[in-house]
Amino acid sequence: IEAVSGNLERIFGYRGASFLSGELIYSDLIHAEDVQRVGEEVADASGSDADSFEHRPYRIADAAGEERWVNDTTAIL
């Protein structure tokens, strides 16, 4: 992760610096039933000519441990 939206802490309770430092790994927060599909979406898009892609909605655990649905657009650098 090279950049984190300022909304991350406000909406999910996580500090962006925790992801940038490697203290938190985003994929560890993705619901067990969604993590494989999200990974496949990343792999598929990484092998394409796209500059960005939109994931199908998936669940993550917020800082309080609550399940939250997210819509995620990823920029490929």
N, C-alpha and C positions, 0 to 999 in steps of 0.2 A: 504494500500500500504506500503510495507516494503522496496522496492528498486525502483529506477528510473534510467533509462538509461541516460547517459550523452548527448545523441542525442536529448533528449526532448526539451531542450532550443534552440539548434541550428536549429532544423527542425520546431518546432511548436511555439517557443517563450515563453514557460512556464518554470519557474524555478522549478527544482525538489523539492526543499525545500518547495514550496507551496503545493505540494501533500503530502509530508511526514508529514507536520505540520497539515494537515486537512483544510488549508485555501482554497484549491481547491479540489473538489470531481470529480474524473475522469468521473464517469457516468453522471454528469451534462453537460459534454462537448460532449457527444455522441448525434448524430442527433436523433430527436424525432422518425423518422421512423425506426431507427436501434436499439434503446436502449432496447426494449423488447427482440429482438432476441439475442443480445449480452448477456443480463442477463440470458436467457435460456441456452445459450452455457456454461456460467459459472456454472450454477446450474447442468447441465447434467454432466459436467466434474468433478465437485466437488464430485459427487456421484459415480465416477468411481475409478478404481485403477491407473489411469494415473498420471504421474509425471508432464506432461505439455500437452497443447493442442493448436491448431491453430484455431483462429476465421476465419469465412468467412469475407472478406473485409467489412468495415463499415466506416462511416463518423464521424469526430469530427470537432469542431470549433477550429481553432488555436487562438493564443493570439490576433490576429488582427481581429478575427471574421469571417475569411474566412473558407469555408467548405473544408476539406481535407480528402481524402480516406486513410485508414491505413490497413496494414496487421499486425496482432497482434498475437504473441505467448505468452501464459500465463503459468508461472510455478506455480504449485500447491504445497504449503508448508504445 
